[in-house]
């Protein structure tokens, strides 16, 4: 689990052995979400916030901060 950054207590990381799309996870106090980035021609064209199976979702202010 390579750690990228920590911001306002939110750990931002990725798993190096997961699926192909570009994404990061955000975890705080036992809650987690992931964000997938869809890139076309070197520009981010869409960002999707998704739940993480088996984890309580990151919500409220912490989700917004993430």
Secondary structure, DSSP 8 states (H G I E B T S, - for coil): -EEEEEETTEEEEE-TTS-SSEEEEEEETTEEEEEEEEEETTEEEEEEEEE-TTSB---HHHHHH-
